[in-house]
Amino acid sequence: MPAGSPEARDELTAQEAQVARPAREGRTNHEIDAGLFLSPRTVEWHLRKVFAKRGISSR
């Protein structure tokens, strides 16, 4: 799939997928950032991008 195609833009990056997985399992942002050694803002940023790509409006 070409990098500029709509499908490619909607695919999750490796980091987004890594953050989305525990969120999907019901973990809180604090649990995610502690487990992945990321800042809380980084987790929020990636989840916002994941939600936008997947059309999710709330957790």
All heavy atoms as TSV, in Angstrom:
chain	resi	resn	atom	element	x	y	z
A	1	MET	N	N	0.850	-1.166	0.000
A	1	MET	CA	C	0.000	0.000	0.000
A	1	MET	C	C	0.900	1.235	0.000
A	1	MET	O	O	1.781	1.360	0.834
A	1	MET	CB	C	-0.904	-0.151	1.224
A	1	MET	CG	C	-1.423	1.015	1.879
A	1	MET	SD	S	-2.526	0.614	3.275
A	1	MET	CE	C	-2.438	-1.105	3.556
A	2	PRO	N	N	0.680	2.170	-0.912
A	2	PRO	CA	C	1.524	3.366	-0.998
A	2	PRO	C	C	1.447	4.202	0.271
A	2	PRO	O	O	0.407	4.298	0.902
A	2	PRO	CB	C	0.936	4.135	-2.180
A	2	PRO	CG	C	0.134	3.146	-2.953
A	2	PRO	CD	C	-0.307	2.105	-1.972
A	3	ALA	N	N	2.568	4.818	0.622
A	3	ALA	CA	C	2.661	5.569	1.877
A	3	ALA	C	C	1.644	6.694	1.967
A	3	ALA	O	O	1.156	7.009	3.041
A	3	ALA	CB	C	4.068	6.125	2.043
A	4	GLY	N	N	1.286	7.315	0.868
A	4	GLY	CA	C	0.352	8.440	0.899
A	4	GLY	C	C	-1.111	8.047	0.789
A	4	GLY	O	O	-1.987	8.894	0.835
A	5	SER	N	N	-1.398	6.769	0.646
A	5	SER	CA	C	-2.780	6.335	0.458
A	5	SER	C	C	-3.571	6.489	1.758
A	5	SER	O	O	-3.020	6.466	2.852
A	5	SER	CB	C	-2.821	4.874	0.000
A	5	SER	OG	O	-2.441	4.030	1.065
A	6	PRO	N	N	-4.900	6.645	1.646
A	6	PRO	CA	C	-5.728	6.772	2.854
A	6	PRO	C	C	-5.585	5.574	3.783
A	6	PRO	O	O	-5.580	5.722	4.989
A	6	PRO	CB	C	-7.152	6.864	2.311
A	6	PRO	CG	C	-7.002	7.347	0.913
A	6	PRO	CD	C	-5.675	6.800	0.435
A	7	GLU	N	N	-5.441	4.389	3.225
A	7	GLU	CA	C	-5.301	3.190	4.047
A	7	GLU	C	C	-4.017	3.233	4.864
A	7	GLU	O	O	-3.997	2.861	6.027
A	7	GLU	CB	C	-5.316	1.917	3.181
A	7	GLU	CG	C	-6.628	1.663	2.481
A	7	GLU	CD	C	-6.734	2.408	1.151
A	7	GLU	OE1	O	-5.726	2.913	0.628
A	7	GLU	OE2	O	-7.852	2.512	0.632
A	8	ALA	N	N	-2.934	3.708	4.258
A	8	ALA	CA	C	-1.658	3.789	4.963
A	8	ALA	C	C	-1.729	4.814	6.089
A	8	ALA	O	O	-1.181	4.596	7.167
A	8	ALA	CB	C	-0.534	4.144	3.997
A	9	ARG	N	N	-2.423	5.923	5.873
A	9	ARG	CA	C	-2.560	6.946	6.913
A	9	ARG	C	C	-3.379	6.439	8.083
A	9	ARG	O	O	-3.219	6.904	9.206
A	9	ARG	CB	C	-3.191	8.205	6.338
A	9	ARG	CG	C	-2.231	9.003	5.471
A	9	ARG	CD	C	-2.812	10.354	5.121
A	9	ARG	NE	N	-4.092	10.262	4.431
A	9	ARG	CZ	C	-4.239	10.291	3.111
A	9	ARG	NH1	N	-3.192	10.423	2.330
A	9	ARG	NH2	N	-5.433	10.204	2.566
A	10	ASP	N	N	-4.285	5.489	7.833
A	10	ASP	CA	C	-5.147	4.955	8.885
A	10	ASP	C	C	-4.516	3.800	9.654
A	10	ASP	O	O	-5.051	3.379	10.667
A	10	ASP	CB	C	-6.480	4.506	8.302
A	10	ASP	CG	C	-7.340	5.681	7.854
A	10	ASP	OD1	O	-7.072	6.821	8.291
A	10	ASP	OD2	O	-8.255	5.461	7.053
A	11	GLU	N	N	-3.388	3.294	9.173
A	11	GLU	CA	C	-2.723	2.202	9.878
A	11	GLU	C	C	-2.037	2.736	11.124
A	11	GLU	O	O	-1.491	3.829	11.130
A	11	GLU	CB	C	-1.682	1.539	8.973
A	11	GLU	CG	C	-2.286	0.593	7.987
A	11	GLU	CD	C	-1.229	-0.281	7.338
A	11	GLU	OE1	O	-0.280	-0.681	8.027
A	11	GLU	OE2	O	-1.366	-0.524	6.146
A	12	LEU	N	N	-2.054	1.940	12.182
A	12	LEU	CA	C	-1.391	2.346	13.410
A	12	LEU	C	C	0.111	2.166	13.279
A	12	LEU	O	O	0.576	1.185	12.693
A	12	LEU	CB	C	-1.881	1.507	14.588
A	12	LEU	CG	C	-3.351	1.599	14.951
A	12	LEU	CD1	C	-3.645	0.730	16.170
A	12	LEU	CD2	C	-3.783	3.019	15.196
A	13	THR	N	N	0.849	3.098	13.845
A	13	THR	CA	C	2.299	2.935	13.915
A	13	THR	C	C	2.588	1.886	14.982
A	13	THR	O	O	1.714	1.521	15.780
A	13	THR	CB	C	2.984	4.254	14.305
A	13	THR	OG1	O	2.589	4.599	15.639
A	13	THR	CG2	C	2.652	5.378	13.331
A	14	ALA	N	N	3.826	1.431	15.037
A	14	ALA	CA	C	4.213	0.437	16.043
A	14	ALA	C	C	3.983	0.980	17.453
A	14	ALA	O	O	3.487	0.275	18.334
A	14	ALA	CB	C	5.664	0.034	15.849
A	15	GLN	N	N	4.337	2.245	17.667
A	15	GLN	CA	C	4.167	2.857	18.990
A	15	GLN	C	C	2.688	2.992	19.341
A	15	GLN	O	O	2.291	2.728	20.474
A	15	GLN	CB	C	4.845	4.222	19.035
A	15	GLN	CG	C	4.874	4.829	20.427
A	15	GLN	CD	C	5.910	4.200	21.323
A	15	GLN	OE1	O	6.998	3.896	20.887
A	15	GLN	NE2	N	5.567	3.997	22.570
A	16	GLU	N	N	1.865	3.400	18.377
A	16	GLU	CA	C	0.434	3.516	18.624
A	16	GLU	C	C	-0.163	2.160	18.989
A	16	GLU	O	O	-0.961	2.054	19.920
A	16	GLU	CB	C	-0.277	4.089	17.395
A	16	GLU	CG	C	0.024	5.542	17.140
A	16	GLU	CD	C	-0.409	6.022	15.769
A	16	GLU	OE1	O	-0.805	5.202	14.915
A	16	GLU	OE2	O	-0.340	7.242	15.543
A	17	ALA	N	N	0.232	1.125	18.271
A	17	ALA	CA	C	-0.271	-0.221	18.562
A	17	ALA	C	C	0.171	-0.682	19.945
A	17	ALA	O	O	-0.606	-1.306	20.679
A	17	ALA	CB	C	0.209	-1.202	17.495
A	18	GLN	N	N	1.397	-0.351	20.316
A	18	GLN	CA	C	1.921	-0.752	21.615
A	18	GLN	C	C	1.140	-0.074	22.747
A	18	GLN	O	O	0.906	-0.675	23.783
A	18	GLN	CB	C	3.407	-0.399	21.707
A	18	GLN	CG	C	4.080	-0.901	22.951
A	18	GLN	CD	C	5.567	-0.590	22.965
A	18	GLN	OE1	O	6.012	0.369	22.348
A	18	GLN	NE2	N	6.330	-1.404	23.662
A	19	VAL	N	N	0.723	1.159	22.548
A	19	VAL	CA	C	-0.053	1.893	23.554
A	19	VAL	C	C	-1.519	1.443	23.515
A	19	VAL	O	O	-2.172	1.343	24.559
A	19	VAL	CB	C	0.072	3.412	23.332
A	19	VAL	CG1	C	-0.905	4.187	24.193
A	19	VAL	CG2	C	1.503	3.876	23.608
A	20	ALA	N	N	-2.043	1.150	22.342
A	20	ALA	CA	C	-3.452	0.784	22.206
A	20	ALA	C	C	-3.761	-0.582	22.808
A	20	ALA	O	O	-4.857	-0.783	23.359
A	20	ALA	CB	C	-3.855	0.788	20.729
A	21	ARG	N	N	-2.825	-1.500	22.721
A	21	ARG	CA	C	-3.054	-2.866	23.207
A	21	ARG	C	C	-3.480	-2.892	24.675
A	21	ARG	O	O	-4.540	-3.446	24.997
A	21	ARG	CB	C	-1.801	-3.712	22.971
A	21	ARG	CG	C	-2.091	-5.116	22.585
A	21	ARG	CD	C	-0.831	-5.860	22.109
A	21	ARG	NE	N	-0.476	-5.462	20.752
A	21	ARG	CZ	C	0.666	-4.850	20.413
A	21	ARG	NH1	N	1.587	-4.584	21.299
A	21	ARG	NH2	N	0.896	-4.531	19.160
A	22	PRO	N	N	-2.714	-2.303	25.598
A	22	PRO	CA	C	-3.145	-2.337	26.998
A	22	PRO	C	C	-4.411	-1.504	27.250
A	22	PRO	O	O	-5.199	-1.835	28.137
A	22	PRO	CB	C	-1.949	-1.788	27.782
A	22	PRO	CG	C	-1.011	-1.219	26.787
A	22	PRO	CD	C	-1.368	-1.771	25.455
A	23	ALA	N	N	-4.625	-0.455	26.469
A	23	ALA	CA	C	-5.852	0.330	26.618
A	23	ALA	C	C	-7.053	-0.537	26.253
A	23	ALA	O	O	-8.089	-0.502	26.928
A	23	ALA	CB	C	-5.804	1.571	25.735
A	24	ARG	N	N	-6.911	-1.325	25.216
A	24	ARG	CA	C	-7.978	-2.227	24.788
A	24	ARG	C	C	-8.270	-3.273	25.872
A	24	ARG	O	O	-9.393	-3.735	26.024
A	24	ARG	CB	C	-7.581	-2.906	23.476
A	24	ARG	CG	C	-8.669	-3.756	22.863
A	24	ARG	CD	C	-8.280	-4.339	21.522
A	24	ARG	NE	N	-7.043	-5.088	21.608
A	24	ARG	CZ	C	-5.998	-4.929	20.790
A	24	ARG	NH1	N	-6.048	-4.043	19.825
A	24	ARG	NH2	N	-4.915	-5.645	20.939
A	25	GLU	N	N	-7.230	-3.626	26.653
A	25	GLU	CA	C	-7.391	-4.603	27.734
A	25	GLU	C	C	-7.971	-3.978	29.002
A	25	GLU	O	O	-8.160	-4.662	29.995
A	25	GLU	CB	C	-6.038	-5.241	28.048
A	25	GLU	CG	C	-5.493	-6.066	26.901
A	25	GLU	CD	C	-4.032	-6.457	27.090
A	25	GLU	OE1	O	-3.406	-6.023	28.086
A	25	GLU	OE2	O	-3.527	-7.196	26.228
A	26	GLY	N	N	-8.221	-2.651	28.965
A	26	GLY	CA	C	-8.846	-1.988	30.093
A	26	GLY	C	C	-7.883	-1.303	31.051
A	26	GLY	O	O	-8.301	-0.818	32.104
A	27	ARG	N	N	-6.606	-1.245	30.699
A	27	ARG	CA	C	-5.643	-0.575	31.576
A	27	ARG	C	C	-5.816	0.940	31.501
A	27	ARG	O	O	-6.195	1.493	30.470
A	27	ARG	CB	C	-4.227	-0.959	31.180
A	27	ARG	CG	C	-3.962	-2.430	31.419
A	27	ARG	CD	C	-2.501	-2.691	31.667
A	27	ARG	NE	N	-2.315	-4.049	32.129
A	27	ARG	CZ	C	-2.069	-5.080	31.336
A	27	ARG	NH1	N	-1.974	-4.901	30.052
A	27	ARG	NH2	N	-1.909	-6.274	31.845
A	28	THR	N	N	-5.523	1.605	32.599
A	28	THR	CA	C	-5.606	3.060	32.650
A	28	THR	C	C	-4.376	3.665	31.985
A	28	THR	O	O	-3.362	2.979	31.782
A	28	THR	CB	C	-5.660	3.561	34.105
A	28	THR	OG1	O	-4.420	3.240	34.743
A	28	THR	CG2	C	-6.827	2.954	34.871
A	29	ASN	N	N	-4.447	4.963	31.677
A	29	ASN	CA	C	-3.290	5.643	31.092
A	29	ASN	C	C	-2.090	5.540	32.020
A	29	ASN	O	O	-0.966	5.346	31.575
A	29	ASN	CB	C	-3.602	7.108	30.811
A	29	ASN	CG	C	-4.491	7.279	29.604
A	29	ASN	OD1	O	-5.044	6.330	29.079
A	29	ASN	ND2	N	-4.643	8.511	29.165
A	30	HIS	N	N	-2.314	5.684	33.333
A	30	HIS	CA	C	-1.216	5.600	34.298
A	30	HIS	C	C	-0.567	4.212	34.256
A	30	HIS	O	O	0.658	4.095	34.291
A	30	HIS	CB	C	-1.707	5.909	35.708
A	30	HIS	CG	C	-0.635	5.830	36.735
A	30	HIS	ND1	N	0.401	6.738	36.798
A	30	HIS	CD2	C	-0.417	4.934	37.726
A	30	HIS	CE1	C	1.203	6.393	37.786
A	30	HIS	NE2	N	0.724	5.308	38.368
A	31	GLU	N	N	-1.369	3.170	34.181
A	31	GLU	CA	C	-0.822	1.811	34.084
A	31	GLU	C	C	-0.037	1.626	32.786
A	31	GLU	O	O	1.005	0.975	32.776
A	31	GLU	CB	C	-1.942	0.777	34.176
A	31	GLU	CG	C	-2.598	0.707	35.536
A	31	GLU	CD	C	-3.845	-0.143	35.555
A	31	GLU	OE1	O	-4.540	-0.258	34.512
A	31	GLU	OE2	O	-4.160	-0.676	36.627
A	32	ILE	N	N	-0.541	2.222	31.709
A	32	ILE	CA	C	0.139	2.108	30.413
A	32	ILE	C	C	1.471	2.841	30.444
A	32	ILE	O	O	2.500	2.284	30.054
A	32	ILE	CB	C	-0.749	2.643	29.269
A	32	ILE	CG1	C	-2.014	1.786	29.128
A	32	ILE	CG2	C	0.033	2.674	27.955
A	32	ILE	CD1	C	-3.081	2.397	28.231
A	33	ASP	N	N	1.470	4.092	30.932
A	33	ASP	CA	C	2.734	4.835	30.910
A	33	ASP	C	C	3.763	4.204	31.839
A	33	ASP	O	O	4.939	4.149	31.512
A	33	ASP	CB	C	2.537	6.334	31.177
A	33	ASP	CG	C	2.010	6.691	32.550
A	33	ASP	OD1	O	2.576	6.253	33.554
A	33	ASP	OD2	O	1.034	7.461	32.607
A	34	ALA	N	N	3.344	3.665	32.974
A	34	ALA	CA	C	4.289	3.010	33.888
A	34	ALA	C	C	4.842	1.731	33.273
A	34	ALA	O	O	6.037	1.449	33.383
A	34	ALA	CB	C	3.609	2.713	35.223
A	35	GLY	N	N	3.992	0.968	32.613
A	35	GLY	CA	C	4.424	-0.299	32.029
A	35	GLY	C	C	5.309	-0.144	30.809
A	35	GLY	O	O	6.161	-0.982	30.535
A	36	LEU	N	N	5.123	0.947	30.074
A	36	LEU	CA	C	5.899	1.153	28.851
A	36	LEU	C	C	7.006	2.185	29.029
A	36	LEU	O	O	7.724	2.487	28.080
A	36	LEU	CB	C	4.965	1.607	27.710
A	36	LEU	CG	C	3.914	0.601	27.273
A	36	LEU	CD1	C	3.011	1.208	26.205
A	36	LEU	CD2	C	4.557	-0.677	26.761
A	37	PHE	N	N	7.131	2.719	30.250
A	37	PHE	CA	C	8.151	3.728	30.546
A	37	PHE	C	C	8.022	4.943	29.621
A	37	PHE	O	O	8.998	5.434	29.073
A	37	PHE	CB	C	9.566	3.135	30.488
A	37	PHE	CG	C	9.731	1.966	31.400
A	37	PHE	CD1	C	9.708	0.667	30.910
A	37	PHE	CD2	C	9.881	2.158	32.765
A	37	PHE	CE1	C	9.860	-0.418	31.760
A	37	PHE	CE2	C	10.026	1.078	33.629
A	37	PHE	CZ	C	10.013	-0.215	33.118
A	38	LEU	N	N	6.771	5.402	29.460
A	38	LEU	CA	C	6.464	6.589	28.664
A	38	LEU	C	C	5.886	7.651	29.585
A	38	LEU	O	O	5.375	7.334	30.659
A	38	LEU	CB	C	5.435	6.262	27.579
A	38	LEU	CG	C	5.827	5.235	26.534
A	38	LEU	CD1	C	4.624	4.868	25.681
A	38	LEU	CD2	C	6.951	5.752	25.683
A	39	SER	N	N	5.925	8.885	29.146
A	39	SER	CA	C	5.300	9.940	29.939
A	39	SER	C	C	3.785	9.859	29.752
A	39	SER	O	O	3.298	9.366	28.721
A	39	SER	CB	C	5.817	11.311	29.504
A	39	SER	OG	O	5.189	11.703	28.302
A	40	PRO	N	N	3.037	10.357	30.739
A	40	PRO	CA	C	1.575	10.369	30.596
A	40	PRO	C	C	1.126	11.131	29.352
A	40	PRO	O	O	0.183	10.731	28.681
A	40	PRO	CB	C	1.089	11.067	31.873
A	40	PRO	CG	C	2.179	10.842	32.865
A	40	PRO	CD	C	3.461	10.829	32.062
A	41	ARG	N	N	1.792	12.228	29.024
A	41	ARG	CA	C	1.435	13.017	27.837
A	41	ARG	C	C	1.673	12.217	26.556
A	41	ARG	O	O	0.914	12.350	25.595
A	41	ARG	CB	C	2.239	14.321	27.798
A	41	ARG	CG	C	1.963	15.244	28.962
A	41	ARG	CD	C	0.698	16.001	28.820
A	41	ARG	NE	N	0.796	16.893	27.680
A	41	ARG	CZ	C	-0.241	17.438	27.099
A	41	ARG	NH1	N	-1.441	17.208	27.546
A	41	ARG	NH2	N	-0.096	18.216	26.063
A	42	THR	N	N	2.717	11.413	26.519
A	42	THR	CA	C	3.000	10.593	25.338
A	42	THR	C	C	1.899	9.562	25.144
A	42	THR	O	O	1.430	9.343	24.023
A	42	THR	CB	C	4.372	9.913	25.456
A	42	THR	OG1	O	5.365	10.930	25.586
A	42	THR	CG2	C	4.678	9.043	24.252
A	43	VAL	N	N	1.468	8.942	26.227
A	43	VAL	CA	C	0.371	7.969	26.143
A	43	VAL	C	C	-0.898	8.662	25.643
A	43	VAL	O	O	-1.563	8.159	24.736
A	43	VAL	CB	C	0.136	7.285	27.509
A	43	VAL	CG1	C	-1.142	6.456	27.495
A	43	VAL	CG2	C	1.332	6.410	27.872
A	44	GLU	N	N	-1.223	9.820	26.208
A	44	GLU	CA	C	-2.402	10.561	25.759
A	44	GLU	C	C	-2.318	10.890	24.274
A	44	GLU	O	O	-3.307	10.745	23.537
A	44	GLU	CB	C	-2.544	11.861	26.548
A	44	GLU	CG	C	-2.941	11.677	27.990
A	44	GLU	CD	C	-2.922	12.982	28.762
A	44	GLU	OE1	O	-3.002	14.071	28.132
A	44	GLU	OE2	O	-2.825	12.927	29.996
A	45	TRP	N	N	-1.157	11.349	23.826
A	45	TRP	CA	C	-0.945	11.723	22.427
A	45	TRP	C	C	-1.204	10.527	21.501
A	45	TRP	O	O	-1.946	10.633	20.525
A	45	TRP	CB	C	0.479	12.253	22.253
A	45	TRP	CG	C	0.899	12.423	20.835
A	45	TRP	CD1	C	1.774	11.649	20.143
A	45	TRP	CD2	C	0.453	13.420	19.910
A	45	TRP	NE1	N	1.909	12.103	18.853
A	45	TRP	CE2	C	1.107	13.187	18.688
A	45	TRP	CE3	C	-0.428	14.475	20.004
A	45	TRP	CZ2	C	0.902	13.983	17.579
A	45	TRP	CZ3	C	-0.628	15.265	18.886
A	45	TRP	CH2	C	0.034	15.014	17.698
A	46	HIS	N	N	-0.594	9.394	21.837
A	46	HIS	CA	C	-0.763	8.218	20.980
A	46	HIS	C	C	-2.213	7.727	20.996
A	46	HIS	O	O	-2.748	7.353	19.957
A	46	HIS	CB	C	0.186	7.096	21.396
A	46	HIS	CG	C	1.598	7.353	21.003
A	46	HIS	ND1	N	2.001	7.573	19.705
A	46	HIS	CD2	C	2.726	7.433	21.749
A	46	HIS	CE1	C	3.301	7.773	19.662
A	46	HIS	NE2	N	3.762	7.699	20.896
A	47	LEU	N	N	-2.848	7.730	22.161
A	47	LEU	CA	C	-4.240	7.282	22.210
A	47	LEU	C	C	-5.156	8.209	21.423
A	47	LEU	O	O	-6.079	7.749	20.758
A	47	LEU	CB	C	-4.714	7.143	23.655
A	47	LEU	CG	C	-4.152	5.937	24.403
A	47	LEU	CD1	C	-4.634	5.938	25.853
A	47	LEU	CD2	C	-4.515	4.629	23.716
A	48	ARG	N	N	-4.901	9.522	21.476
A	48	ARG	CA	C	-5.694	10.458	20.671
A	48	ARG	C	C	-5.580	10.123	19.189
A	48	ARG	O	O	-6.564	10.151	18.452
A	48	ARG	CB	C	-5.228	11.892	20.921
A	48	ARG	CG	C	-6.293	12.739	21.565
A	48	ARG	CD	C	-5.871	14.169	21.754
A	48	ARG	NE	N	-4.977	14.248	22.908
A	48	ARG	CZ	C	-3.796	14.836	22.915
A	48	ARG	NH1	N	-3.338	15.445	21.867
A	48	ARG	NH2	N	-3.056	14.841	23.993
A	49	LYS	N	N	-4.357	9.831	18.753
A	49	LYS	CA	C	-4.147	9.482	17.342
A	49	LYS	C	C	-4.835	8.163	16.994
A	49	LYS	O	O	-5.446	8.030	15.922
A	49	LYS	CB	C	-2.650	9.419	17.043
A	49	LYS	CG	C	-1.990	10.803	17.090
A	49	LYS	CD	C	-0.494	10.740	16.994
A	49	LYS	CE	C	-0.022	10.138	15.699
A	49	LYS	NZ	N	1.446	10.025	15.628
A	50	VAL	N	N	-4.748	7.176	17.877
A	50	VAL	CA	C	-5.399	5.882	17.658
A	50	VAL	C	C	-6.906	6.070	17.558
A	50	VAL	O	O	-7.541	5.544	16.642
A	50	VAL	CB	C	-5.051	4.886	18.792
A	50	VAL	CG1	C	-5.921	3.643	18.712
A	50	VAL	CG2	C	-3.576	4.510	18.741
A	51	PHE	N	N	-7.487	6.832	18.508
A	51	PHE	CA	C	-8.926	7.043	18.490
A	51	PHE	C	C	-9.371	7.719	17.199
A	51	PHE	O	O	-10.384	7.334	16.616
A	51	PHE	CB	C	-9.368	7.886	19.688
A	51	PHE	CG	C	-9.231	7.189	21.029
A	51	PHE	CD1	C	-9.436	7.894	22.191
A	51	PHE	CD2	C	-8.900	5.856	21.130
A	51	PHE	CE1	C	-9.325	7.276	23.437
A	51	PHE	CE2	C	-8.778	5.212	22.354
A	51	PHE	CZ	C	-8.998	5.936	23.512
A	52	ALA	N	N	-8.614	8.696	16.747
A	52	ALA	CA	C	-8.962	9.394	15.502
A	52	ALA	C	C	-8.892	8.438	14.310
A	52	ALA	O	O	-9.787	8.439	13.455
A	52	ALA	CB	C	-8.028	10.579	15.283
A	53	LYS	N	N	-7.863	7.629	14.251
A	53	LYS	CA	C	-7.709	6.699	13.129
A	53	LYS	C	C	-8.789	5.633	13.122
A	53	LYS	O	O	-9.184	5.145	12.062
A	53	LYS	CB	C	-6.338	6.023	13.187
A	53	LYS	CG	C	-5.205	6.945	12.814
A	53	LYS	CD	C	-3.874	6.215	12.893
A	53	LYS	CE	C	-2.721	7.126	12.478
A	53	LYS	NZ	N	-1.428	6.414	12.489
A	54	ARG	N	N	-9.254	5.242	14.301
A	54	ARG	CA	C	-10.242	4.177	14.410
A	54	ARG	C	C	-11.681	4.681	14.536
A	54	ARG	O	O	-12.605	3.893	14.627
A	54	ARG	CB	C	-9.922	3.266	15.611
A	54	ARG	CG	C	-8.615	2.516	15.473
A	54	ARG	CD	C	-8.694	1.577	14.290
A	54	ARG	NE	N	-7.499	0.760	14.184
A	54	ARG	CZ	C	-6.695	0.778	13.149
A	54	ARG	NH1	N	-6.952	1.564	12.117
A	54	ARG	NH2	N	-5.640	0.014	13.102
A	55	GLY	N	N	-11.844	6.017	14.592
A	55	GLY	CA	C	-13.181	6.590	14.706
A	55	GLY	C	C	-13.799	6.366	16.076
A	55	GLY	O	O	-15.018	6.248	16.197
A	56	ILE	N	N	-12.976	6.301	17.106
A	56	ILE	CA	C	-13.449	6.085	18.477
A	56	ILE	C	C	-13.610	7.444	19.130
A	56	ILE	O	O	-12.705	8.269	19.104
A	56	ILE	CB	C	-12.437	5.214	19.270
A	56	ILE	CG1	C	-12.264	3.866	18.579
A	56	ILE	CG2	C	-12.881	5.071	20.721
A	56	ILE	CD1	C	-11.105	3.060	19.129
A	57	SER	N	N	-14.768	7.674	19.755
A	57	SER	CA	C	-14.997	8.979	20.378
A	57	SER	C	C	-14.788	8.954	21.879
A	57	SER	O	O	-14.611	10.000	22.500
A	57	SER	CB	C	-16.409	9.476	20.051
A	57	SER	OG	O	-17.352	8.568	20.532
A	58	SER	N	N	-14.845	7.792	22.505
A	58	SER	CA	C	-14.587	7.705	23.945
A	58	SER	C	C	-14.091	6.306	24.262
A	58	SER	O	O	-14.303	5.367	23.515
A	58	SER	CB	C	-15.829	8.044	24.746
A	58	SER	OG	O	-16.796	7.027	24.603
A	59	ARG	N	N	-13.456	6.236	25.392
A	59	ARG	CA	C	-12.885	4.979	25.825
A	59	ARG	C	C	-13.985	4.043	26.264
A	59	ARG	O	O	-13.991	2.884	26.181
A	59	ARG	CB	C	-11.930	5.234	26.970
A	59	ARG	CG	C	-10.792	4.280	26.982
A	59	ARG	CD	C	-9.776	4.799	27.956
A	59	ARG	NE	N	-8.639	3.909	27.947
A	59	ARG	CZ	C	-7.491	4.191	28.450
A	59	ARG	NH1	N	-7.294	5.344	28.994
A	59	ARG	NH2	N	-6.510	3.336	28.431
